[in-house]
């Protein structure tokens, strides 16, 4: 990490392993891309590099290191023009649509990324999220109730469908969580 203090160049990290993204960003990468590389994402990353000064990059590194002290409770989203740190304890749910995922936070903010929900699923499951439907992942702590017609009611009033294919798994996880 100390080697990045005097960075005079910019880096885009390309990997097949998402778990290295946080380390790459902490080390000073301007962006990270998952293999296989999507041409549009690469173009956006190159655009980020051309718009970012080395001074701004160094400030981003300092900010990132301060924000990511508790790696287990955060998720870093690569947005069009920045990296957004998401507190998983305040993330209500995620919704996927045609290769994009929107993250809905309890503070009312939404963040759209050009990645599929599948790319975040493993990390979110470890943080007590469940996938009740192909298009949604829900933070279990924000579930108010589940009605037997197949609808999850979140504490903020949002309703999330449970697919028939995932119903048994969801109900089992929901009942086990609430029996603790």
N, C-alpha and C positions, 0 to 999 in steps of 0.2 A: 504494500500500500504506500509506503514512504516514497517509492520510486515515482509515483504519480504527482508528487508535490511540485516538481519542476518540469511538468509535461510541456513539450513544445510542438506536439502533433496531436491529431485527433484520431480516435479509434472507433470502428464499428466492429462489434464482437459477433461472430457467426458461429453457431453451435447447434448440435442436435440435442443438447441436454438443457432443458429450461432451468434446472437447479443452479447452473452457472451464471445465469443472468444477473442475480444480485451481486455476486462477486465481481462480475465485469463492470457493472455500473459503479460500484464502490471504488473500483480501481481506475475509473476515469473514462470508460467507454461512453461515447456520445449516444450510442444505441446498441441494441442487440437484436439479432435476427435468428429465427429458428430455421434449420434445414428441413426440407428443401426451401431455398430462398425464393420468396415471392418477388417478382420483378418490381411491382408497385411499391412494396415495402422497402426494397433497396433504394428506389428512387427517392422516397420520402426520407430515408436515413441520410442519403447523400445531400439532400436539400438541407437537412438539419445541420450537417457538418459545414456546409458553405455559409450558413447564417450565424454560426456560433464562433465567437472569438475565443482565443485561448484563455483570456482572463475570465470570461463568462463560464467556460468549461471548468476552470479551477474552482470558481465559486460554487458551481453545481456539485462538484465532488465534495467540498466541505459541507454543503447543505445535506447531501445524501448520507454522508457518514454520521452526521448528527441525528438525522431522522430514522436511521435504520438500526438503532441500537438493539431493538427487540425484533429480530428477524421473523420470529414465529407469528407475530401478530400483525404483520404488514404484508402487502402485496404491491409490487411496483408495476404500474401500467405505463406502457410506452404510447403516449398520445401523439398527435400530429406534430406538435411543437414543443413538447416537454415530457418529463417523466412525472407521473402522479403517484404519490405514496398513499395507499389505501389502508386504513385501519380496519382489519377484518372484523373486529368487534363491533364496528359501526356499519358494516356492509349488510344491507337487508337481503338483496338477491341480485342475481345476474340474469340477463335475458339475451339470448342469441338470436340473430336473424341474418341469414345469408352471408355467413363469414365474418360478421361483426358481432361484438358483445358489448352490451351496455351494463355498467355497474351502477346500481341504485343504492345510495348511502343514506343513513338515518338523518344526516344533516340536510337532506333535500337535494344534494348535488348528484348529478349523473355524469358518468364518464364513458365515452364511446371509444372502443379500440377495434382495430382491424384484425382481430384474431378470433378464432372460434372458441366457443365455450369449452370444448374438449381440451384445448391447450391449457386451461386453468383448472380443470376438474380435479386432478390428483391433489394439487395444493389446497383447493377449497375443501375437499373431503376431509383432509387432515385438520382443518379449522372448524369442523362441525357443520359443514354444509351438506345438503343432500340434493340429488338430482331427481325430482319427481316427474320430470317431463323432458323431452329432448331439447326444448328451448329454454329451460330454466334451471338454476341452482339456487337454493334457498338456505339462508342461515337459520338453523333450527331454533336458535334462541329468540327469533322474532316471529315465530308461529304462534298465533293466538288460538286458533282451533282448526280442526280438519272436519269438514262435513262429509258424510258418507256418499254424497253424490259425486265426490271426487274433486273437491275444491279445498285448497289451503287458504285460510284467511290470515293475513299477516297483521301484526299489531298496528300498522299504519293504515289499515283498511284495504290494502291491495289484495286481490284474489289471484291465486296461482293454480292452474289446473294440474291434476295428477293423471298421467296417462294410464290407461288400463294395463299396459305392459309393465309399468313400474309401481303399480298400486300396492301389491303385496309387500314389496321391499320397503316402500315408504311407510306404510302403516306399521310394519314391524319396527322400523327404526324410530318412528314417532312414539309408539307406545313404550319402547324400551327407554327412550330418553326421558319420558315423563314419569316413568316408574322409579327413577333414581331418588 
